[in-house]
């Protein structure tokens, strides 16, 4: 291509050629009404981080003029304070009662991650039973499949290995015999971690077979899966968290 009898600036041509205008994918329509799975009952000495985070979520939704419906059986929480949520249902955090609230209120979205392990387990069961699809309720925040992938210790280990991240050697167990066999293969000390457990129940370090049996019995009373990891006790741990929004901004 020639530019005879024209004053051409090469820099402008290059700028025009290389210019990239970032296109932001349009966000889905904001929900009109959101159901929040509350923090539930707390034991003495248990921290109230889910109660606090849930109450902050409701404040943020209110600022966006989104109606909030809370289901929480615990009356002694910040979440259930007067004026925090538009509607509060003091009902158990189990799928049967949550479905009743969904049928009555017909929310357009649901937040599961502010209910702790109880809320996550309840949400997974509702999804598997087809309740969210039945009432056309959108999952807000962490997708159900991501919850399953991270809560299922074996699946999570496979996902990490697939992207080439180095992790401690581990084996999945579904019985006491399998747990003991895994520990023998990995070598003591080991760390036991139960899947879908409330407050890490059944998780901990075991230096001997007897200690592992105690942890395994606790774990299998509440979960059908136990992951045995080679212990890294004594290593320095560095932890960081990344928050990313729909516009790809990171903190």
N, C-alpha and C positions, 0 to 999 in steps of 0.2 A: 504494500500500500504506500502511495506517495502523497506528499503534501506540498505540491508545487505552488509557488506564489502565496504561501501561507506561513505565518509566523507560528511555529509549533514549539511548545515547551515540553521537553521530554519528561520533566518531573511531573507535570500535570497529567501526561499520558499514563505514566506509571502509577500515579496515585489513583487515577480513574480505573485502571486495570486491576489494581490490587485492593481497591476499596471493598470492605466487607461490612455490610449492615446486618447486625445481629437481629434475628427475628425471634421474638418471645412467643412461645406457644400460648394461645389463649387459654386462660384458666377456666375450669368448669364453673357453671353457675353456682354461686354461693348458696348453701342450704338455708332454708327459712326456719327450720326447727331442728335442733340437734339433741339427741339422747346421749347422756353421759352416764357411763357405768361408774358408780361411785367407789370410794375407797373401802367401804364395808367396815366390819368390826375390827377393832384393834385390841391386841393383848396388852397387858400391863408392861410398860417398858418398851413397847414397840414404837418405832418412829412414825411420825405422821406426814411423811413426805408426799404420799399420794393424795392425802386430804388437802395439803397445801397446794400442790400442783394442779389438782382438779379445780380448786376454788379460783386459782389464777386463770385457768382456762375459761371458766364461766364468766369472769370479768371481761376477758378479751372478746368472747362471743357477744356479750351484752354491748360492748362498745361498737360492734359491727351490726347492731340491731338484729341479732339472731336469737330467736327464742330458745331457751334451754329447758330441758326436762331431765331431772336427776332421779336415778334410782339408787337408794342407799339405805340400808337397814339401821345404820348407826345415827341416832339423833344427836350424839355428843360430838359433832364434827363441825368444822368451819363450813364445809360444803352445804350442810343442811341449815345454816343460819338463815334467818328471815331476810328476804330480799336478795339472796345470792342467786338462786335459780328461780325461773318463772313458775315451775311446778316441781314438786318433790314427791316421790313415791317411797315410803318406808317399807320396802319389800326385800326379801332375800335375793342375793345376787346369784340366782340359778336360772337356767334357760327358760323354764316354764313361766316364771313370773316376768322375766324380761320380755318374753314374747307377748304376754298379756298387755304390758305397757306399750309395746310397739303397735299392737293391734288397736289399742285405744287412742294413742297419740298420733300415730302415723308420721314419725319424724322422717326427714329426708336424709339425715346422716346420723352416724353414731361414732362416739369416741370411746375406745376400749382401753387405751393405754394409761388412763388415770385411775384405774381400778386395781392396779397391782396384778399379782399372779391370778387372783380370783377373777378379775375382769377379763384377763387374757384367755384363761381357760373357758370362761363362759362364752366369750366371743367366738372362739374356735369351734365350740360345740354348736352354737347357733348357725355358724356358716356351714358346717358339715350337715346340719339338718335342713339346710335350705331356707331358713327363716328370713335372712336378709334379702335374698332374691325374691321370696314370696311377697314381701311387703315393699320391695323396691327401696331398700335402705342402703345408702352408700357408706362404705367404711372410710372414715376420715383418719388421716395419720398413717400409722404403720399398717401396711396390707396384711391380711390374714396369712397369706403364704409366707411372708417374711417372719411373722410371729412363729409359725410352725417350724420354719427352717432354723430359727435361732433357739427355740425351746427344745427341739428334738436334738439332743447332744450328738447323736451319731450322724444325723443329716448335716448338722453344722460343721462337724469335723470334716465330712466329705466335701462340703462347699469350700472350706478353707484350704484343704489339700488341692482342690481343683484349680485354685488360682495361685498355687505355688508358695503359700505362706508356711513357714516352719512352725509347727506346734509340737507340744509334748506328745509322745506316743500314747495311744489310748485304745481301749477296746470296750465295746458295748456288751452289757450283761442283762439278761432277763430273768435270772434266777440266782439263788445263793451259790449254787455250784458253778455257774458261769462266772460269777464275780470272783470267787476264789481262784478259779483257773486263770482268769485274766490277770489277777494280781501276781500269781506265780510266774506267768510268762513275762510280765513287765518288770517284776522285781520290787520288793518293798524298799522304801516306803512308797505308798500310792495315795492318790486323792480320789475320793468317790464323789460323784455328782449325780443327783437324781434329776430326771427330766420332768418338766411341768410341776415342779415342787413349790410349795408355798414357803417363802422365807428361807429357801435353801435347806429345808428339812431333809435329813438323811445324807447331807453332804459334809465332807470333812476329810481330815488326813488319817491314814491308818498305817501304823508301823508294824503291826502284827496281824495274823489271821484273825485273832479274837476281836481286835479293834474293828477290822473290816466287817466281820459278821454283825456287830452291833449297828454299824452305819447302814449296812445292806438291809437288815430287817426293818429299820426305820424307813428307809427309802422305798422298799417294795410295799410297805403298808399304804403308801400314798401315790406311788408311781409304778408303772410297769417296765421302766427302763432305768438302768444305772450305768453310768460311764466310769470306767476305771482309768485314771490318768497316771502316768509316771510322775511322781512328785517332783516339783521344782522348788520346794521349800528352801528358803535361804537365798534365792535369786532376788535381785533388785527388780521391782516392778515399776514400770513407767506407764501411766494411763493418760489418754487424752480423748476428748470427745469432740465430734464435729457436728455442727448444726447446719443444715442446708435447706433453703426454701425453694419454692416453686420457680423462682427466677434464677436459680443456680448461684445465689449468694451464699457464701460459706463463712462461718465463724469458727 
